Amino acid sequence: MAYFITGCIGIAFGILCLIFIVDPIRGRFEPRKPQVLDVIPEEDDGEEDNDRLDYPAPPPTSSNCFVVLMKKYGGGFVEMATNKTCLFVMLGGCARFWQGYTIAFFTLEFFRDYEKEATFGVLNSLAVLVGGFSSNIIAGLLSDKLESRYHKIKPWICVIQSLLGVITNSLCYLTTFNFYFSMSMQFLTYLLAEGWMSPAVAMIQYTIDAKYKGVAMAVFLCTTTMFGSLGIFVVGKV
């Protein structure tokens, strides 16, 4: 029933987005580069010729929507794989999704031993909501505020948060003397370690070719989600 209710809420919000959110013209917010035009010198006849400005030829278009989509997705995937920053961010994201998915799966089994299922359900929801939301907001604000002074602040935030998550996870799952202590460490894990997504996404958007920004995010989320799901299967077998 919980899955059914949340699914219905998601569909309702999706319909509202389709109705009220207008997609902006692509590239309108990108910084515009001055266009350099090669002007052909006038000939002796002195006649004006509007064709003397050498404009670049328009890109070829295809009427097949599927072909256009595949080219766009393929181009974005290749761009993600060849752009060194995007590639390493995606690999790091796969590792973090692997961690996040397997921990979320194992958490249910671990906290069941305390025999406080109802209390766990409420507190875990608050940990994810409050801790995860706060972590992303704080990481994003720190990235924007400090980037002018420390140009590598985004990757450092991702690294430091991941290390803090190792500490809080260890304190949560390697101790079994008190339910509320373990639950507090679970909350700190979300608060201290979940904000990596904000700077990671920003690094991709800042370095990827502007025409592949949307596709790049699709590739990033699709790939990391697949690795996270694979992590549950592999760790479950182990």
C-alpha positions in Angstrom: 0.0 0.0 0.0 2.9 2.4 0.7 4.3 1.8 -2.7 0.9 2.3 -4.3 0.3 5.6 -2.4 3.7 7.1 -3.2 3.3 6.0 -6.9 0.0 7.8 -7.2 1.5 10.9 -5.6 4.4 10.8 -8.1 2.0 10.4 -11.1 0.0 13.4 -9.8 3.0 15.6 -9.5 4.2 14.5 -12.9 0.9 15.6 -14.5 1.2 19.0 -12.7 4.7 19.4 -14.1 3.6 18.6 -17.6 0.8 21.2 -17.3 2.6 24.1 -15.6 6.3 23.8 -16.2 7.4 25.2 -19.6 10.6 23.9 -21.0 13.0 26.8 -21.8 14.5 27.3 -25.2 17.7 25.2 -25.3 20.9 27.2 -24.9 19.1 30.5 -24.0 20.9 30.6 -20.6 24.3 29.6 -22.0 27.0 32.4 -22.3 27.0 33.5 -25.9 30.3 33.5 -27.8 30.9 36.3 -30.3 30.5 35.0 -33.9 33.4 35.8 -36.1 32.4 36.3 -39.7 34.8 36.1 -42.6 34.1 39.0 -45.0 35.2 38.6 -48.6 36.8 41.8 -49.9 34.8 43.7 -52.4 35.6 43.2 -56.0 36.3 46.0 -58.5 32.7 46.0 -59.8 31.5 47.6 -56.5 28.3 45.7 -56.5 26.9 44.6 -53.2 26.7 40.9 -52.6 24.8 39.6 -49.6 26.4 36.2 -50.1 29.9 37.3 -49.3 29.5 36.6 -45.6 30.7 33.1 -44.9 28.2 31.6 -42.5 28.7 28.0 -41.3 26.4 25.4 -43.0 23.4 24.3 -40.9 23.8 20.9 -39.4 22.1 18.0 -41.2 18.7 17.1 -39.9 16.8 13.8 -39.9 13.0 13.4 -40.1 13.3 10.1 -38.2 12.7 10.9 -34.5 14.1 7.6 -33.4 17.4 8.2 -35.3 17.7 11.7 -33.9 17.2 10.4 -30.3 19.7 7.6 -30.8 22.3 10.0 -32.2 21.7 12.4 -29.3 21.9 9.7 -26.7 25.0 8.1 -28.3 26.7 11.5 -28.5 26.0 12.1 -24.9 27.2 8.7 -23.8 30.4 9.1 -25.8 30.9 12.6 -24.4 30.5 11.3 -20.8 33.0 8.5 -21.5 35.6 10.7 -23.1 35.3 13.7 -20.9 37.7 12.8 -18.0 35.9 14.8 -15.3 32.5 13.4 -16.3 33.9 9.8 -16.5 35.4 9.9 -13.0 32.3 11.6 -11.5 30.1 8.8 -13.1 32.4 6.1 -11.7 32.4 7.7 -8.3 28.6 7.9 -8.5 28.4 4.2 -9.3 30.4 3.4 -6.2 28.2 5.7 -4.0 25.0 4.2 -5.5 26.4 0.7 -4.8 26.9 1.8 -1.2 23.6 3.5 -0.8 21.5 0.8 -2.3 23.1 -2.1 -0.4 23.0 -0.2 2.9 19.3 0.7 2.4 18.6 -3.0 1.8 20.7 -4.3 4.7 19.3 -1.6 7.1 15.9 -3.4 7.2 17.5 -6.7 8.3 19.8 -5.0 10.8 17.2 -2.9 12.7 14.7 -5.7 12.7 16.8 -7.3 15.5 15.8 -4.4 17.8 12.1 -5.3 17.4 11.1 -1.7 17.0 9.7 -1.8 13.5 7.1 1.0 13.9 9.6 3.4 15.5 12.3 2.5 13.0 9.9 3.3 10.1 9.2 6.8 11.4 12.8 7.6 12.4 14.3 6.2 9.2 11.9 8.3 7.1 12.9 11.4 9.0 16.6 10.5 8.7 16.3 10.2 4.9 14.1 13.3 4.5 15.7 15.7 6.9 19.2 14.4 6.8 19.4 13.8 3.1 17.7 17.1 2.2 19.9 19.2 4.5 23.0 17.4 3.3 22.3 18.3 -0.3 21.4 21.9 0.4 24.5 22.4 2.6 26.9 20.8 0.1 25.5 22.9 -2.7 25.8 26.1 -0.8 29.4 25.3 0.3 30.3 24.5 -3.3 28.9 27.7 -4.7 30.3 29.9 -1.9 33.9 28.5 -1.8 34.4 27.7 -5.5 35.9 31.1 -6.3 38.6 30.5 -3.6 39.1 26.8 -4.0 38.5 25.6 -7.5 38.5 21.9 -6.5 36.0 22.3 -3.6 33.3 20.2 -5.4 35.4 17.0 -5.6 36.8 17.5 -2.1 33.2 17.8 -0.7 32.4 14.5 -2.4 35.5 12.8 -1.0 35.2 14.2 2.6 31.5 13.3 2.7 32.2 9.8 1.6 34.8 9.3 4.3 32.5 10.7 7.0 29.9 8.2 5.8 32.3 5.3 6.4 32.7 6.4 10.0 29.0 6.9 10.8 28.1 3.7 9.0 30.7 1.8 11.0 29.3 3.2 14.3 25.8 2.3 13.2 26.2 -1.3 12.1 29.1 -2.4 14.3 27.3 -1.5 17.5 24.2 -3.3 18.8 23.9 -2.1 22.4 21.2 0.6 21.8 18.6 1.2 19.1 18.6 5.0 19.4 22.4 5.2 19.1 22.4 3.2 15.9 19.5 5.2 14.6 21.4 8.5 15.4 24.3 7.2 13.4 22.0 6.4 10.6 20.7 10.0 10.6 24.3 11.3 10.7 25.1 9.1 7.7 22.4 10.8 5.6 23.3 14.3 7.0 27.0 14.0 6.5 27.3 11.8 3.4 24.4 12.2 1.1 25.2 15.7 -0.2 27.7 14.4 -2.7 25.1 14.4 -5.5 24.8 18.2 -5.7 28.5 19.0 -6.5 28.8 15.8 -8.6 25.9 16.9 -10.9 27.4 20.4 -11.0 30.8 19.1 -12.1 29.1 17.2 -15.0 27.1 20.2 -16.1 30.1 22.6 -15.9 32.3 20.4 -18.1 30.0 18.6 -20.5 29.2 20.0 -23.9 26.2 22.2 -23.5 24.2 20.4 -26.2 24.5 17.1 -24.2 23.6 18.4 -20.7 20.2 16.7 -20.5 21.4 13.4 -22.1 24.5 13.4 -19.8 22.3 13.5 -16.7 20.2 10.7 -18.1 23.3 8.6 -18.8 24.7 9.4 -15.3 21.5 8.5 -13.4 20.8 5.4 -15.6 24.3 4.0 -15.1 24.6 4.7 -11.4 21.1 3.2 -10.8 22.0 0.0 -12.6 25.2 -0.3 -10.6 23.3 0.3 -7.4 20.8 -2.4 -8.3 23.6 -4.8 -9.2 25.2 -4.1 -5.8 22.2 -5.4 -4.0 22.4 -8.7 -6.0 26.2 -9.1 -5.6 26.3 -8.3 -1.9 23.2 -10.4 -1.2 25.0 -13.4 -2.8 28.1 -12.7 -0.7 
